């Protein structure tokens, strides 16, 4: 017979408990959590600046409205996680897996995302000013209204991405691939477009 004991913890309550445990360890002075398994973690609205989560598993995690400024997330797996309105300014996400991630309204100013995978990610309204996205895979990424002022997108893959009303003024798009991208109302003043692949873009403003 299946137990109906109310004390049995659900996956959701376990996710909250793990989040609280991480927060408490951080507040006690631990900043190094590299290569840990935090998949499904629920830890929204917390302050964790400069935390080290290198190569950690954060798939399907809830990190909305969390302060991760200056965090080390190199090689971390954040696939399908939610980081809406999260502070990731000056964080290092080099080679991180951000496929399908919700970064709507997030602050990624000055962040390093070289070689990161951002396929199908939601970056609507995100702040990517002065961010480093060289060689990033951003296929079908939604960057509607994003602030990408002076960011480096050289050699990035932006195929089928949506850049409607995005600010790419002063951005470096050298050798990037914008095949089938949507550029309706996109700001490109003083952008570096050397060697950009532009076939079949929608509503190009060049």
N, C-alpha and C positions, 0 to 999 in steps of 0.2 A: 504494500500500500504506500502511496506517495505521502510523504510527510507534509503537514501543513504548519509546521512550527514557524511562527512569525520571526523567530530569532535568526533563521537562516538568512545569510546576507546575499542580497541580489548583486549582480555584476555592477549595477549603478552605485550601490552603497559602497562596494569595494573600491570602485574607481574614486569616489569622494574620499574614502579613508586613506588611500594611497597618496592622493593629492595633499591632504592635510599632513600626512607623515613627512612628505618631501618639504613642505613649507616649514614645518617645525625644525627639521634638520638644518635647513638653510638659515633660519633665524638663530640657531645655536652655533652658527659659524661654518657649517659645511657648505662649500661652494662647488665641489668637484663631484659630478654625477655622470662621468663619461661612461659610455657603453652599457648604460642601465636599460632595463625594460620598463618603459612607462606607457606602453600602448593602452589606449582607452582612458588615460588619466584625465581627471576633471580637476582643473586648477585655475579657474577664472578669477579675475580681479585681484590677483596677488602681485606683490612686488618682489621680483627675483633678479635685479640687475646684476650683470657680470657673472651669472651662473654658468658653469661648464657642463654642457650636455652633449659633448662631442660624441658622435657615432651612436647616440642613444636611440632607442625605438620609441617614437612618440606618435605612432600611427593612431588615427581616430581620436586624438586627444582634444580636450576642450580647454583652450588657453585664451579665451576671449578676454579682452581688457586687461591683460597681464603685462606687467613691466618686465620685459626681457632685454632692456637696453644694454648694449655691450656684451650680450651673451655669446658664448662660444657654442655654436651649433653646427660646426663643420662635420659633414658626412652624416648628419642626423636624418632619420627617416620620419618625416612628418606627414606622410601620405594621408590625405582625407581629413586632416586635423582642422580645427577651427581656431583662427587667431584674429578674428575681426576686432578692429580698433586696438590691437595689441601694440605696445611700444617695442619695436625691434631696431630702434635707431642705433647705428654703429655696431650692430650685431654681426657676427661672422657666420654666414650660412653657406660657405663654399662647399660645393659638391653635395649639398643637402637634397633630399628627395621631398619636394613640395607639390607633388602631383595631386590635383584635385583639392588643394588646400583653400580654405576661405580666409583671405587676407583683406577683406573689404574694409576700407577705412584705416588700415594699419599704418603705423609710422615706420618706414624702412629707410628713412633718410640716412645717408652715409653708410648703409649696410653693405656688406660684401656677400655677393651671391654668384661669384664666379663658378661656372660649371654646374650651377644648380638646375634641377629639373622642376619646372613650373607648369607642366602641361595641364591644360584645363583648370588652372588655378583662377580664383576670383580675386582680382586686385582692384576692383571698382573703387575709385576715390582714394586709393592708397597714396601715401607720400613716399616716392622713390627718388627724391631729389638727391643728387650727388651719390647715388648708389652705384655699385660696381656689379654689372650683370654680364661681363664678358663671357662668351661661349655658353650662355644659359639657354636651356631648351624651354621656350615659352610658346610652344604650339597651342593654338586655340585658347590662349589665355585672355581673360576679360580685363582690360586695362581702361575701361570707360571712365573718363574723368580723372584718371590718375595724374599725379604731379611727378613727371619724370625729368624735371628741369636739371640740365647739366649731368644727367646720369650716363654711365658708360654701357652701351648695349652693343659694342663692337663684336662681330662674329656670332651674335645671338640668333637663335631660330625663332622668328616671330610669325611663322606661317599660320594663316587663318586666325590671327589674333585680332581682338577688337580694341582699337585705339581711338574710338570715338571721343572727341572733346578732350583727349589727353594732352598734357603739356610736355612736348618734347623739345622745347626751345633749348638751344645750346647743348643738346644731347649728342653723344658720339654713337652713330649708327653704322660706322664703317664696316663693310663686308657683312652686314646683317641680312637676313632673309625675310622679306616682307611679302612673300607670295600669298595672294588671296587675303591679305590683311585689310581691315576696315580702318580707313583714316579720315573719316568724315569729321570736319571741324578740328582736326588735330593741329596743334601748334608746332611748327618745325623751323622757327626762325633761328638762324645761325647754327642749325644742326649740321653735323658732319655726315654727309650722305655718300661719301666716296665708296664706290664699288657695291652699293646696296642693290639687292635683287628685288625688283619691283613689279614683276609681271602680275597682271590681273588684280591689282589692288583696287579696292572699292572706294570711290569718291576721293581719289588722291588729291592732295593739296600742295604738291610740290610745284 
